[in-house]
Amino acid sequence: MTGMSEPLTTCIREDIGQATVTGGFATVYAFLLVKPAQAGRAGVAALLSPGGLVPSALVHFLTLGHRSSSNSRSRISACAFRLKVQNLVFIFAVPPYGPLQASSLLASLLLLEGDMFSPSSPPAGLLEKVFQYIDLHQNEFVQTLKEWVAMESDSVQPLPRLRQELFRMMALAADKLRCLGASVDSVDSGVQQLPNGQTLPIPPIILAELGNDPKKPTVCFYGHLDVQPARQEDGWLTDPYTLTEVDGKLYGRGATDNKGPVLAWINAVSTFRSLEEDLPVNIKFVIEGMEEAGSVGLEELVRKEKDRFFSSVDYIVISDNLWLSQRKPALTYGTRGNSYFTVEVKCRDQDFHSGTFGGILNEPMADLVALLGSLVDSSGHILIPGIYAQVAPVTEEERNMYKAIDLDLEEYRNSSQVKRFLFDTKEEILMHLWRYPSLSIHGIEGAFDEPGAKTVIPGQVIGKFSIRLVPHMNTSVVEKQVTDHLKYIFSKRNSSNQMAVSMTLGLQPWIANIKDNQYLAAKRAITTVFGTEPDMIRDGSTIPIARIFQDVIQKSVMMLPLGAVDDGEHSQNEKINRWNYIEGSKLFAAFFLEMAKLHY
């Protein structure tokens, strides 16, 4: 949206409650309904920044009047507040009446150039119809999410009851896609072999497609419908499988990871269908039910379907991560890989009594602590020789991207409940989270870890640690570097114990080309829906399917997150904001239209 550079000014006549706008502004970023109790400059400042980082003086008060049908002016019918921080403008409306009328008010306020009020530049034509439809049907979309959250589709706990829920969840999704007119194939993935020798059936992987026009681009969406375990007694404020809305937040297991984003994509498709409008792109779906348990069977299926289902795919979109901010959208173009190691030190199978054997043998725990202590120093620097040799150098363009990212370090530190980080600047912190490797020590198996005082010397212990990998690190090279280093450290101890190192997991990092058409289309769609360009971010965690798609299908892969940074995926009280869910549905619809424009 283009706007005027001069500040917004108002003339307020309290006797009639009319505000006259005499200027414009750059960009509207957020448009929120706030409660009357939060009215006033200080209240709105506190709402926006609980830590008090936004001075109340920056919040400008407006009153909004309306005319009755008799064309006579009424007294104040609502009030609003405007906050401008750099190029971002926040509008807060405080209506004196109920939520339905308030929604009508918010929809009609267009703050653009002149004396119009708008949360973003008004979409024209088809896009306007799509956005209006999504707004009008948002309660239906929330109800569907509630039905999906009610499915206890936990793939982590290998229980027959939960596996049945997973099958029900996948069947519900398949029926939903068929109702859109998609052809749906629920692919049998066989059985899962459990450590105790038992087996459980793996839920089917859904392959669905809608449209096959060769003149249109084909966009494939990946998502998953399984969830992490959740029990209310573990600290949930509400039943995790009953979607509960509190202050615009939709709480429930799977709301943001990943049922909400999957449904937002479906909402976008269904909106075009309901409006009897032609889909701008061909759509394909890959939806699984075992992501939280390691995507059992998915890579095999992708390789098998490379020359059939995936042969016509031009672009792949994943929406299974979060923004860096609570309010500013993001595009993700990279994730770190992961090499997970165990190092075992063994003297014998049985433990020892420290009074009988302490002081006359090499204790396995002491050896292991020395080995683990040799991996990383107090500044987070990995001590394994050669480990940084493969790390891609930082370019000037990349440094500038990090500078442009919107991150409040103080807020980030407070929300993390950490006294201080290892680094002081935004750029250093983000780079060490995303584009430099890190080593984390996770635990020790075989050690005494219960309450009380047990004077035991463990006869055998296993240390567990992992290294997050970045481009251009390679898992096989890292495995050799780690093994050689630990062997060297162990040899220096002259221990009579036995040591064994094993890499139990090796996942490569993923990086995308942000100049691909779909990244450009997503940027444009985000600007249309949210009124701002996205943060270009990476993810410090590992999402294996991105690299699998990139290597096997060899097409552009993009991560387009919908959830806010505080959504709490995998945690108690997981949620997705209604705003993110509904605006995310609009975002996907706008993305379809932008992709159709750019594809050639």
C-alpha positions as a printed NumPy array, in Angstrom:
array([[  0.   ,   0.   ,   0.   ],
       [  1.29 ,   3.452,  -0.801],
       [  0.556,   6.187,   1.658],
       [  1.381,   9.779,   2.49 ],
       [  4.448,  10.516,   4.542],
       [  3.015,  13.222,   6.779],
       [  1.585,  12.197,  10.171],
       [ -2.085,  11.561,  10.727],
       [ -3.736,  14.479,  12.518],
       [ -7.244,  14.872,  13.873],
       [ -9.582,  17.629,  14.926],
       [-11.798,  16.349,  17.702],
       [-15.099,  18.011,  18.544],
       [-16.197,  16.303,  21.741],
       [-19.702,  17.729,  21.569],
       [-20.498,  15.708,  18.443],
       [-17.743,  13.095,  18.605],
       [-16.444,  13.683,  15.099],
       [-12.838,  13.151,  13.984],
       [-11.645,  14.844,  10.822],
       [ -8.615,  13.248,   9.205],
       [ -6.236,  15.76 ,   7.617],
       [ -3.313,  13.51 ,   6.682],
       [ -2.298,  10.006,   5.703],
       [  0.339,   7.561,   6.856],
       [  2.644,   4.861,   5.519],
       [  1.402,   1.421,   6.474],
       [ -1.293,  -0.053,   8.699],
       [  0.102,  -3.134,  10.401],
       [ -2.541,  -4.252,  12.87 ],
       [ -6.175,  -3.527,  13.558],
       [ -7.421,  -4.847,  16.885],
       [-10.596,  -4.74 ,  18.902],
       [ -9.836,  -3.85 ,  22.509],
       [-12.02 ,  -3.835,  25.585],
       [-13.301,  -0.551,  27.044],
       [-11.283,  -1.29 ,  30.181],
       [ -8.146,  -0.963,  28.091],
       [ -9.124,   2.416,  26.669],
       [ -6.854,   5.379,  27.113],
       [ -3.328,   5.982,  25.946],
       [ -1.697,   4.126,  28.831],
       [ -4.076,   1.2  ,  28.504],
       [ -3.441,   0.735,  24.805],
       [  0.312,   1.11 ,  25.31 ],
       [  0.177,  -1.565,  28.004],
       [ -1.889,  -3.82 ,  25.732],
       [  0.663,  -3.525,  22.95 ],
       [  3.688,  -3.85 ,  25.193],
       [  3.085,  -5.424,  28.625],
       [  6.679,  -4.599,  29.546],
       [  5.977,  -0.914,  29.096],
       [  8.315,  -0.549,  26.148],
       [  5.868,   1.622,  24.181],
       [  5.392,   5.088,  25.712],
       [  1.761,   6.064,  26.043],
       [  2.631,   9.399,  24.454],
       [  3.034,   7.616,  21.115],
       [ -0.604,   6.55 ,  21.19 ],
       [ -2.888,   9.115,  19.598],
       [ -6.547,   9.28 ,  20.598],
       [ -9.287,   9.488,  17.973],
       [-13.053,   9.573,  18.296],
       [-15.231,   8.21 ,  15.552],
       [-18.756,   9.446,  14.954],
       [-21.507,   8.162,  12.717],
       [-24.608,   9.574,  11.124],
       [-28.03 ,   8.155,  11.751],
       [-30.515,   7.452,   8.976],
       [-31.956,  10.917,   9.528],
       [-28.542,  12.331,   8.644],
       [-28.191,  13.933,  12.084],
       [-24.924,  13.551,  13.926],
       [-24.816,  11.268,  16.925],
       [-22.683,  11.54 ,  20.   ],
       [-19.511,   9.449,  20.243],
       [-20.216,   5.927,  18.993],
       [-16.702,   4.57 ,  19.292],
       [-13.178,   5.586,  20.012],
       [ -9.922,   4.481,  18.453],
       [ -6.228,   4.806,  19.061],
       [ -3.374,   5.097,  16.63 ],
       [  0.215,   4.153,  17.337],
       [  2.976,   4.714,  14.831],
       [  6.343,   3.039,  15.381],
       [  8.709,   3.732,  12.494],
       [  6.72 ,   2.718,   9.398],
       [  4.202,   0.567,  11.255],
       [  0.827,   1.914,  12.243],
       [ -1.477,   0.206,  14.722],
       [ -5.189,   1.011,  14.939],
       [ -7.187,  -0.004,  18.029],
       [-10.964,   0.351,  18.101],
       [-13.012,   0.485,  21.295],
       [-16.708,   0.147,  20.447],
       [-19.348,   0.814,  23.093],
       [-21.532,  -2.052,  21.985],
       [-21.51 ,  -5.798,  21.334],
       [-18.975,  -7.913,  19.378],
       [-21.17 ,  -8.4  ,  16.3  ],
       [-21.662,  -4.67 ,  15.836],
       [-18.   ,  -4.188,  16.65 ],
       [-16.997,  -6.55 ,  13.861],
       [-19.157,  -4.537,  11.491],
       [-17.477,  -1.342,  12.663],
       [-13.979,  -2.744,  12.212],
       [-14.792,  -4.007,   8.751],
       [-16.049,  -0.587,   7.714],
       [-13.223,   1.529,   9.127],
       [-10.909,   2.39 ,   6.244],
       [ -7.82 ,   4.341,   7.169],
       [ -6.229,   4.954,   3.817],
       [ -5.436,   8.214,   2.096],
       [ -7.721,  11.171,   2.72 ],
       [-10.391,  10.454,   5.308],
       [-10.854,   6.723,   4.77 ],
       [-10.036,   4.104,   7.401],
       [ -8.504,   0.68 ,   6.438],
       [ -6.315,  -2.078,   7.957],
       [ -4.651,  -2.615,   4.577],
       [ -5.102,  -1.502,   1.021],
       [ -8.579,  -2.654,  -0.037],
       [ -8.424,  -5.659,  -2.367],
       [-10.231,  -5.263,  -5.64 ],
       [-12.405,  -7.597,  -7.679],
       [-12.056, -11.294,  -7.002],
       [ -9.695, -10.865,  -4.085],
       [-12.174,  -8.552,  -2.386],
       [-14.934, -11.148,  -2.8  ],
       [-12.657, -13.849,  -1.396],
       [-11.682, -11.783,   1.629],
       [-15.293, -10.838,   2.345],
       [-16.386, -14.464,   2.128],
       [-13.681, -15.59 ,   4.543],
       [-14.628, -12.839,   7.006],
       [-18.314, -13.724,   6.837],
       [-17.673, -17.456,   7.289],
       [-14.927, -17.299,   9.877],
       [-17.105, -18.814,  12.605],
       [-17.725, -21.828,  10.374],
       [-13.973, -22.169,   9.842],
       [-13.382, -22.025,  13.581],
       [-16.079, -24.648,  14.15 ],
       [-14.357, -27.01 ,  11.711],
       [-11.069, -26.499,  13.54 ],
       [-12.886, -27.334,  16.766],
       [-14.09 , -30.611,  15.262],
       [-10.584, -31.489,  14.121],
       [ -8.949, -30.582,  17.449],
       [-11.472, -32.887,  19.176],
       [ -9.727, -35.825,  17.499],
       [ -7.035, -37.102,  19.888],
       [ -4.715, -37.888,  16.988],
       [ -1.62 , -38.561,  19.089],
       [  0.991, -40.47 ,  17.061],
       [  3.686, -40.433,  19.76 ],
       [  2.093, -42.822,  22.232],
       [  1.844, -46.252,  20.547],
       [ -1.614, -47.143,  21.865],
       [ -4.33 , -48.897,  19.812],
       [ -6.986, -46.411,  20.972],
       [ -4.958, -43.424,  19.826],
       [ -4.081, -45.099,  16.56 ],
       [ -7.806, -45.534,  15.884],
       [ -8.252, -41.802,  16.499],
       [ -5.54 , -41.129,  13.941],
       [ -7.342, -43.222,  11.357],
       [-10.578, -41.326,  12.097],
       [ -8.747, -38.018,  11.721],
       [ -7.285, -38.975,   8.347],
       [-10.68 , -40.222,   7.138],
       [-12.308, -36.935,   8.182],
       [ -9.702, -34.96 ,   6.245],
       [-10.083, -37.16 ,   3.179],
       [-13.86 , -36.625,   3.21 ],
       [-13.331, -32.865,   3.553],
       [-11.129, -32.835,   0.456],
       [-13.578, -34.965,  -1.519],
       [-16.302, -32.443,  -0.715],
       [-14.138, -29.827,  -2.436],
       [-14.145, -31.974,  -5.548],
       [-10.613, -33.289,  -5.109],
       [ -9.592, -36.763,  -6.161],
       [ -8.253, -38.416,  -3.024],
       [ -6.003, -41.433,  -2.6  ],
       [ -5.481, -42.674,   0.967],
       [ -2.253, -44.622,   0.611],
       [ -1.727, -47.6  ,   2.925],
       [  1.609, -47.209,   4.745],
       [  1.822, -50.633,   6.355],
       [  2.598, -51.244,  10.009],
       [  4.866, -49.728,  12.631],
       [  7.195, -52.145,  14.433],
       [  7.366, -51.334,  18.147],
       [ 10.373, -52.042,  20.414],
       [  8.374, -54.638,  22.367],
       [  7.813, -56.688,  19.216],
       [  4.212, -55.606,  18.715],
       [  2.953, -53.768,  15.652],
       [  0.483, -50.966,  15.023],
       [ -1.035, -49.942,  11.684],
       [  0.311, -46.7  ,  10.229],
       [ -2.422, -44.219,   9.27 ],
       [ -2.767, -43.664,   5.535],
       [ -1.003, -40.779,   3.818],
       [ -3.427, -38.615,   1.849],
       [ -2.525, -37.71 ,  -1.733],
       [ -5.164, -35.407,  -3.187],
       [ -5.363, -33.223,  -6.271],
       [ -7.69 , -30.555,  -7.549],
       [ -7.279, -29.334, -11.109],
       [ -4.913, -30.377, -13.877],
       [ -4.878, -27.405, -16.225],
       [ -1.459, -27.457, -17.966],
       [ -1.589, -23.667, -18.325],
       [ -1.665, -23.206, -14.541],
       [  1.105, -23.781, -12.003],
       [  0.669, -26.762,  -9.705],
       [  1.232, -26.028,  -6.016],
       [  1.556, -28.935,  -3.574],
       [  0.762, -28.331,   0.087],
       [  2.253, -30.529,   2.814],
       [  0.763, -30.781,   6.28 ],
       [  0.224, -33.243,   9.117],
       [ -2.733, -33.994,  11.361],
       [ -1.087, -35.927,  14.181],
       [ -0.249, -34.197,  17.46 ],
       [  1.949, -34.442,  20.524],
       [  0.477, -35.972,  23.705],
       [ -1.577, -33.632,  25.902],
       [ -3.327, -34.019,  29.259],
       [ -5.105, -31.284,  31.18 ],
       [ -3.426, -32.379,  34.419],
       [ -0.028, -31.554,  32.875],
       [ -0.775, -27.855,  33.145],
       [ -3.396, -27.082,  30.513],
       [ -5.871, -24.422,  31.58 ],
       [ -8.564, -26.037,  29.41 ],
       [ -9.275, -29.464,  27.973],
       [ -6.581, -29.791,  25.259],
       [ -9.004, -31.565,  22.921],
       [-11.795, -29.008,  23.254],
       [-10.984, -25.931,  21.218],
       [-11.593, -23.017,  23.587],
       [-11.552, -19.358,  22.566],
       [-10.293, -16.845,  25.119],
       [ -9.632, -13.235,  24.091],
       [ -9.27 , -14.169,  20.448],
       [ -6.934, -17.095,  21.153],
       [ -8.024, -20.589,  20.093],
       [ -6.554, -23.045,  22.602],
       [ -6.275, -26.731,  21.771],
       [ -3.752, -29.426,  20.916],
       [ -2.925, -29.209,  17.232],
       [ -4.469, -25.755,  16.789],
       [ -1.219, -24.351,  15.416],
       [  0.735, -27.597,  14.894],
       [ -0.595, -28.383,  12.354],
       [ -4.386, -28.67 ,  12.037],
       [ -4.991, -24.906,  11.883],
       [ -2.629, -24.265,   8.942],
       [ -3.919, -27.345,   7.063],
       [ -7.478, -26.081,   7.436],
       [ -6.461, -22.535,   6.454],
       [ -5.251, -23.915,   3.115],
       [ -8.492, -25.867,   2.738],
       [-10.483, -22.746,   3.703],
       [ -8.788, -20.816,   0.894],
       [ -9.603, -23.516,  -1.651],
       [-13.181, -23.909,  -0.43 ],
       [-13.748, -20.157,  -0.681],
       [-13.028, -20.169,  -4.42 ],
       [-15.315, -23.196,  -4.756],
       [-18.144, -21.592,  -2.789],
       [-17.913, -18.424,  -4.869],
       [-17.972, -20.609,  -8.011],
       [-14.685, -19.051,  -9.062],
       [-12.008, -20.909, -10.979],
       [ -8.992, -21.852,  -8.866],
       [ -6.013, -19.787, -10.054],
       [ -3.658, -22.762,  -9.61 ],
       [ -3.778, -26.534,  -9.627],
       [ -3.683, -27.811,  -6.05 ],
       [ -2.179, -30.994,  -4.627],
       [ -2.166, -32.135,  -1.01 ],
       [  0.204, -34.406,   0.891],
       [ -1.184, -34.901,   4.39 ],
       [  0.276, -37.408,   6.83 ],
       [ -0.508, -38.619,  10.326],
       [  2.909, -39.637,  11.68 ],
       [  5.016, -36.457,  11.562],
       [  5.413, -36.255,  15.341],
       [  6.672, -39.852,  15.33 ],
       [  9.266, -39.316,  12.607],
       [  7.081, -39.352,   9.439],
       [  7.147, -43.125,   9.258],
       [  6.786, -44.233,   5.643],
       [  6.651, -40.745,   4.123],
       [ 10.077, -40.592,   2.465],
       [  9.515, -43.987,   0.885],
       [  6.177, -42.799,  -0.526],
       [  7.668, -39.562,  -1.905],
       [ 10.355, -41.517,  -3.743],
       [  7.799, -44.009,  -5.031],
       [  5.457, -41.259,  -6.302],
       [  8.188, -39.035,  -7.758],
       [  7.289, -39.832, -11.375],
       [  3.53 , -40.11 , -10.854],
       [  1.809, -37.902,  -8.282],
       [  4.679, -35.419,  -8.004],
       [  5.583, -35.349, -11.703],
       [  3.442, -32.271, -12.41 ],
       [  4.251, -30.374,  -9.193],
       [  5.935, -26.998,  -9.718],
       [  6.085, -25.703,  -6.145],
       [  5.831, -27.181,  -2.651],
       [  4.527, -25.222,   0.351],
       [  4.957, -26.254,   3.987],
       [  3.218, -24.402,   6.812],
       [  4.536, -26.159,   9.909],
       [  6.496, -23.514,  11.801],
       [  5.965, -20.105,  13.408],
       [  6.663, -16.413,  12.947],
       [  9.457, -14.765,  14.898],
       [  6.959, -12.181,  16.165],
       [  3.504, -12.085,  17.69 ],
       [  2.194,  -9.73 ,  15.003],
       [  4.583,  -9.532,  12.053],
       [  4.388, -12.336,   9.462],
       [  7.42 , -14.231,   8.217],
       [  8.707, -16.385,   5.394],
       [ 11.085, -19.228,   6.259],
       [ 13.83 , -20.146,   3.825],
       [ 16.058, -22.494,   5.82 ],
       [ 16.246, -25.   ,   8.658],
       [ 19.154, -26.603,  10.455],
       [ 19.886, -30.304,  10.199],
       [ 20.578, -32.585,  13.147],
       [ 23.174, -35.217,  13.987],
       [ 22.246, -37.038,  17.188],
       [ 24.965, -38.977,  19.022],
       [ 25.323, -41.39 ,  21.888],
       [ 28.635, -42.062,  23.616],
       [ 28.752, -45.117,  25.875],
       [ 31.372, -45.764,  28.552],
       [ 31.287, -49.214,  30.114],
       [ 33.218, -50.967,  32.88 ],
       [ 30.781, -53.822,  33.557],
       [ 27.051, -54.556,  33.459],
       [ 26.46 , -54.158,  37.224],
       [ 26.818, -50.986,  39.27 ],
       [ 29.442, -50.627,  42.048],
       [ 29.26 , -49.614,  45.703],
       [ 31.315, -46.449,  46.095],
       [ 32.505, -47.502,  49.577],
       [ 33.875, -50.774,  48.216],
       [ 35.221, -49.678,  44.833],
       [ 35.524, -45.905,  44.977],
       [ 39.123, -44.812,  44.396],
       [ 40.491, -47.999,  42.811],
       [ 38.964, -47.947,  39.304],
       [ 38.244, -45.672,  36.376],
       [ 34.644, -44.703,  36.945],
       [ 32.53 , -44.659,  33.766],
       [ 30.677, -41.524,  34.876],
       [ 33.92 , -39.58 ,  35.326],
       [ 35.076, -40.644,  31.873],
       [ 31.748, -39.655,  30.334],
       [ 31.666, -36.249,  32.046],
       [ 35.153, -35.547,  30.703],
       [ 34.082, -36.567,  27.199],
       [ 30.959, -34.414,  27.262],
       [ 32.89 , -31.505,  28.744],
       [ 35.299, -31.598,  25.799],
       [ 32.583, -30.864,  23.221],
       [ 31.648, -27.22 ,  23.777],
       [ 32.982, -24.284,  25.812],
       [ 31.143, -21.803,  28.02 ],
       [ 30.599, -19.379,  25.121],
       [ 28.798, -22.014,  23.033],
       [ 31.773, -22.575,  20.702],
       [ 32.051, -26.18 ,  19.548],
       [ 35.51 , -27.596,  20.367],
       [ 35.54 , -30.448,  17.845],
       [ 38.401, -29.793,  15.392],
       [ 37.303, -28.899,  11.86 ],
       [ 33.601, -28.635,  12.706],
       [ 33.287, -25.073,  11.342],
       [ 35.294, -25.723,   8.173],
       [ 32.215, -26.603,   6.106],
       [ 30.009, -23.761,   7.332],
       [ 29.009, -21.462,   4.466],
       [ 30.473, -17.959,   4.795],
       [ 28.124, -15.098,   5.62 ],
       [ 27.478, -12.759,   2.688],
       [ 26.839,  -9.026,   2.927],
       [ 23.341,  -9.546,   1.49 ],
       [ 22.621, -12.037,   4.251],
       [ 23.86 ,  -9.647,   6.95 ],
       [ 21.473,  -7.01 ,   5.652],
       [ 18.572,  -9.491,   5.82 ],
       [ 19.31 , -10.122,   9.492],
       [ 19.425,  -6.381,  10.184],
       [ 15.961,  -5.963,   8.657],
       [ 14.337,  -8.589,  10.9  ],
       [ 11.989,  -7.206,  13.543],
       [ 13.065,  -8.623,  16.914],
       [ 12.794,  -6.954,  20.313],
       [ 15.67 ,  -8.531,  22.25 ],
       [ 14.381,  -7.492,  25.658],
       [ 10.94 ,  -8.906,  24.975],
       [ 12.485, -12.067,  23.532],
       [ 14.682, -12.524,  26.59 ],
       [ 11.823, -11.927,  29.009],
       [  9.476, -14.303,  27.207],
       [ 12.238, -16.929,  27.225],
       [ 12.695, -16.46 ,  30.998],
       [ 16.471, -16.276,  30.544],
       [ 18.694, -13.85 ,  32.488],
       [ 21.012, -13.257,  29.556],
       [ 21.984, -14.77 ,  26.222],
       [ 25.49 , -15.573,  25.062],
       [ 25.358, -12.712,  22.562],
       [ 24.295,  -9.096,  22.807],
       [ 23.007,  -8.108,  19.371],
       [ 19.992,  -9.206,  17.372],
       [ 22.157, -10.247,  14.434],
       [ 24.506, -12.392,  16.557],
       [ 21.644, -14.139,  18.321],
       [ 19.737, -14.926,  15.126],
       [ 22.824, -16.137,  13.305],
       [ 23.75 , -18.481,  16.138],
       [ 20.186, -19.761,  16.188],
       [ 19.858, -20.301,  12.446],
       [ 23.028, -20.25 ,  10.381],
       [ 25.793, -21.462,  12.728],
       [ 25.985, -24.98 ,  14.174],
       [ 25.243, -25.574,  17.848],
       [ 25.938, -28.486,  20.179],
       [ 23.527, -29.423,  22.974],
       [ 23.99 , -32.059,  25.681],
       [ 20.674, -33.783,  26.389],
       [ 21.189, -36.316,  29.156],
       [ 22.881, -39.345,  30.641],
       [ 21.312, -42.783,  30.615],
       [ 22.262, -45.145,  33.45 ],
       [ 23.041, -42.424,  36.004],
       [ 21.224, -42.096,  39.308],
       [ 18.73 , -39.247,  38.825],
       [ 16.084, -39.781,  41.496],
       [ 15.56 , -37.933,  44.811],
       [ 17.66 , -39.083,  47.725],
       [ 21.305, -40.077,  48.263],
       [ 22.354, -43.307,  46.559],
       [ 26.085, -44.023,  46.806],
       [ 26.344, -45.952,  43.579],
       [ 29.006, -45.962,  40.879],
       [ 27.265, -46.696,  37.579],
       [ 28.922, -49.586,  35.757],
       [ 27.76 , -48.315,  32.391],
       [ 26.556, -44.886,  31.245],
       [ 25.444, -43.421,  27.937],
       [ 25.695, -39.721,  27.159],
       [ 23.404, -38.142,  24.584],
       [ 24.089, -34.987,  22.587],
       [ 23.292, -33.504,  19.2  ],
       [ 24.73 , -31.006,  16.741],
       [ 22.437, -28.758,  14.72 ],
       [ 23.897, -28.58 ,  11.222],
       [ 23.873, -25.709,   8.735],
       [ 24.806, -25.394,   5.058],
       [ 27.216, -26.784,   3.842],
       [ 27.837, -29.284,   6.654],
       [ 27.492, -32.972,   5.861],
       [ 26.317, -35.602,   8.337],
       [ 28.905, -38.216,   7.353],
       [ 31.779, -35.737,   7.724],
       [ 30.434, -34.555,  11.093],
       [ 30.114, -38.156,  12.273],
       [ 33.804, -38.799,  11.581],
       [ 34.893, -35.536,  13.208],
       [ 32.94 , -36.288,  16.385],
       [ 34.111, -39.892,  16.594],
       [ 37.778, -38.969,  16.066],
       [ 37.599, -36.216,  18.665],
       [ 36.022, -38.397,  21.355],
       [ 38.476, -41.222,  20.71 ],
       [ 41.346, -38.787,  21.116],
       [ 39.99 , -37.338,  24.387],
       [ 39.313, -40.818,  25.751],
       [ 42.809, -42.035,  24.889],
       [ 44.31 , -39.139,  26.865],
       [ 42.567, -40.416,  30.009],
       [ 44.268, -43.836,  29.887],
       [ 41.029, -45.416,  31.081],
       [ 40.549, -49.161,  31.238],
       [ 36.877, -48.75 ,  30.343],
       [ 35.383, -49.284,  26.913],
       [ 33.996, -46.422,  24.85 ],
       [ 31.63 , -46.558,  21.848],
       [ 30.312, -43.626,  19.766],
       [ 27.231, -43.884,  17.561],
       [ 25.343, -41.379,  15.392],
       [ 21.72 , -42.472,  15.769],
       [ 20.184, -39.737,  13.59 ],
       [ 21.591, -37.8  ,  10.665],
       [ 19.41 , -35.147,   9.008],
       [ 20.779, -32.637,   6.52 ],
       [ 20.042, -28.876,   6.699],
       [ 17.694, -27.252,   4.179],
       [ 18.053, -23.923,   2.421],
       [ 15.827, -22.409,  -0.263],
       [ 16.35 , -19.896,  -3.048],
       [ 14.403, -16.828,  -1.909],
       [ 14.406, -15.493,  -5.463],
       [ 12.11 , -18.302,  -6.62 ],
       [  8.726, -17.224,  -7.955],
       [  6.801, -18.62 ,  -5.026],
       [  8.801, -16.588,  -2.508],
       [  8.079, -13.457,  -4.525],
       [  4.383, -14.419,  -4.736],
       [  4.242, -15.079,  -0.991],
       [  5.851, -11.719,  -0.217],
       [  3.261,  -9.948,  -2.352],
       [  0.419, -11.896,  -0.758],
       [  1.668, -11.094,   2.745],
       [  1.895,  -7.4  ,   1.888],
       [ -1.673,  -7.501,   0.53 ],
       [ -3.146,  -9.225,   3.588],
       [ -1.045,  -7.851,   6.448],
       [  0.083,  -4.497,   5.065],
       [  3.78 ,  -5.154,   5.648],
       [  6.595,  -7.143,   4.111],
       [  7.511, -10.341,   5.978],
       [ 10.554, -11.056,   8.075],
       [ 12.801, -13.388,   6.09 ],
       [ 13.797, -15.994,   8.66 ],
       [ 15.292, -19.407,   9.144],
       [ 14.307, -22.025,  11.682],
       [ 16.856, -23.39 ,  14.126],
       [ 15.069, -26.725,  14.359],
       [ 14.912, -29.539,  11.815],
       [ 11.989, -30.256,   9.473],
       [ 13.202, -33.277,   7.472],
       [ 10.408, -33.279,   4.893],
       [ 11.647, -29.985,   3.385],
       [ 15.007, -31.487,   2.465],
       [ 13.358, -34.741,   1.31 ],
       [ 11.071, -32.847,  -1.079],
       [ 13.952, -30.713,  -2.319],
       [ 16.244, -33.689,  -2.988],
       [ 13.666, -36.089,  -4.415],
       [ 11.205, -33.854,  -6.272],
       [ 13.882, -31.235,  -7.095],
       [ 11.361, -28.391,  -7.108],
       [ 11.14 , -25.174,  -5.124],
       [ 10.176, -25.706,  -1.459],
       [  8.897, -22.833,   0.678],
       [  7.827, -22.561,   4.314],
       [  4.928, -20.159,   4.788],
       [  4.078, -20.07 ,   8.519],
       [  0.809, -18.78 ,   9.968],
       [  1.277, -19.086,  13.724],
       [  2.63 , -16.446,  16.112],
       [  5.84 , -16.976,  18.053],
       [  3.896, -17.482,  21.318],
       [  1.606, -20.244,  20.013],
       [  3.311, -22.868,  22.181],
       [  3.524, -25.775,  19.757],
       [  4.256, -29.048,  21.625],
       [  3.666, -27.205,  24.924],
       [  0.801, -26.818,  27.355],
       [ -1.893, -24.371,  26.251],
       [ -1.026, -24.56 ,  22.567],
       [ -3.09 , -22.051,  20.605],
       [ -3.552, -20.231,  17.357],
       [ -4.972, -16.725,  17.306],
       [ -8.287, -16.395,  15.492],
       [ -6.669, -13.474,  13.637],
       [ -3.774, -15.639,  12.411],
       [ -6.116, -18.458,  11.385],
       [ -8.543, -16.254,   9.446],
       [ -5.968, -13.892,   7.955],
       [ -3.884, -16.958,   7.153],
       [ -6.777, -18.336,   5.126],
       [ -6.827, -15.046,   3.206],
       [ -3.065, -15.23 ,   2.779],
       [ -3.24 , -18.61 ,   1.079],
       [ -6.002, -17.368,  -1.23 ],
       [ -3.97 , -14.282,  -2.153],
       [ -0.93 , -16.518,  -2.685],
       [ -2.87 , -18.605,  -5.239],
       [ -3.644, -15.465,  -7.229],
       [ -0.086, -14.151,  -7.038],
       [  1.325, -17.499,  -8.144],
       [ -0.947, -17.483, -11.178],
       [  0.416, -14.046, -12.134],
       [  4.091, -14.955, -11.754],
       [  4.249, -18.481, -13.12 ],
       [  5.53 , -18.856, -16.633]])
